[in-house]
Every structure is written in C-alpha cells, then in structure tokens.
Amino acid sequence: MSLGSHLQELKRKHATLSEKVEQAQRSPGIDDLSIRELKKEKLRLKEEITRLDS
C-alpha cells in the first residue's frame, strides 16, 4: 500500500469515527466511557495522519 492510499484510508477512518462520536453524543443510551474511547481512537488516527503527512 502506498503512503498516499494509506493516508486516504486513515482519513476515511477518522471521518467515520467523527460521525460515530457525533451520533453517540446525540444518543442518550450511550455511556461516556464509550464516547471517550471513540474520541481516543479518533485522536490516535489524527496524530498518525499528521505524523505521516509531514
């Protein structure tokens, strides 16, 4: 897998996680721990994207 396609895949996963976080925050049945874990994964992806993009 080339670096460009890897970055695109990471960005796609990051966008998907953003949508999941937004949905979870609007859903009253989702606990804060689940939302926190989604946010941690989203941040990890963002950091990897930044690291590879520079």
C-alpha positions as CSV (number, residue, x, y, z in Angstrom):
1,M,0.0,0.0,0.0
2,S,1.4,3.4,-1.0
3,L,1.7,6.2,1.5
4,G,-1.0,8.2,-0.3
5,S,-3.5,5.4,-0.2
6,H,-2.6,4.7,3.4
7,L,-3.3,8.3,4.3
8,Q,-6.6,8.3,2.5
9,E,-7.6,5.2,4.4
10,L,-6.7,6.8,7.7
11,K,-8.6,9.9,6.8
12,R,-11.6,7.9,5.9
13,K,-11.5,6.0,9.2
14,H,-11.1,9.4,11.0
15,A,-14.2,10.8,9.3
16,T,-16.2,7.6,10.1
17,L,-15.2,7.9,13.8
18,S,-16.2,11.6,13.7
19,E,-19.7,10.6,12.6
20,K,-19.9,7.8,15.3
21,V,-18.8,10.3,18.0
22,E,-21.5,12.8,16.9
23,Q,-24.2,10.1,16.8
24,A,-23.1,8.7,20.2
25,Q,-23.2,12.2,21.8
26,R,-26.8,12.6,20.5
27,S,-27.9,9.2,21.8
28,P,-29.0,9.2,25.4
29,G,-28.3,5.5,25.8
30,I,-24.5,5.7,25.1
31,D,-22.3,5.9,28.1
32,D,-19.5,8.5,28.5
33,L,-16.8,5.7,28.6
34,S,-17.8,4.6,25.1
35,I,-17.7,8.1,23.8
36,R,-14.3,8.7,25.4
37,E,-12.9,5.5,23.8
38,L,-14.2,6.7,20.3
39,K,-12.6,10.1,20.8
40,K,-9.3,8.5,21.9
41,E,-9.2,6.3,18.7
42,K,-10.1,9.4,16.6
43,L,-7.2,11.4,18.2
44,R,-4.8,8.5,17.6
45,L,-5.7,8.4,14.0
46,K,-5.4,12.2,13.7
47,E,-1.9,12.0,15.2
48,E,-0.9,9.3,12.8
49,I,-2.2,11.3,9.9
50,T,-0.3,14.4,11.0
51,R,2.9,12.4,11.5
52,L,2.7,10.7,8.1
53,D,1.6,13.9,6.3
54,S,4.6,16.0,7.4
